[in-house]
Amino acid sequence: MNAMPSAAKTTPLLFVYGTLMKGFREAWQRKLGAHFIGQGTIKANLYDFVKYPGAKDSRADPGQRVRGELYRLRDPELALEMLDRYEDFFPLEPKKSLFIRKSVPVTLDNGRRKRSWVYIYNRAVARAKLIPSGSYRDSATSRHSSLAVGSQTR
């Protein structure tokens, strides 16, 4: 996985796997003109940090997949600049970033593969709980069964 701060020169696609998925925080999709392409997975481990999830490169567990949604961004430079702030990603200071934006292959449910941006957790995960299913939606729903999933915030 390569960290690439320049957005428009590579892909207008963004893969989301946590609080940016449908049913959690959909305002960003309308505000930034994001068009839903489909559901898919990336190769990573998914961890639960209570208020949000974080995907990490899955070198230790090569079979693990993270489930999420793929979007096409109408204006990738503007959208990624805003999302970088939301995800605490600082392109010029990646070591200070909570998440880093990387270009990764996404396997869609129909078997097609697309290259996409994704935000990868950039800190230690020792105290986080692994989500074995790779699905934050399943984890959040079971943890907050009495709450509306759409009320999740970061």
Protein Blocks (a to p, Z undefined) as FASTA:
>chain_A
ZZdfblklmcccdcdfblmpghiammlmmmnopacfbdcddddddddehjaccdddfkll
mmbccdddddddfblmlmmmmmmmmnopafklmmlpmbdcdddddddfkopacddddddd
fbdfklpccdfkopaklmmmmmmmmbcfklpcZZ
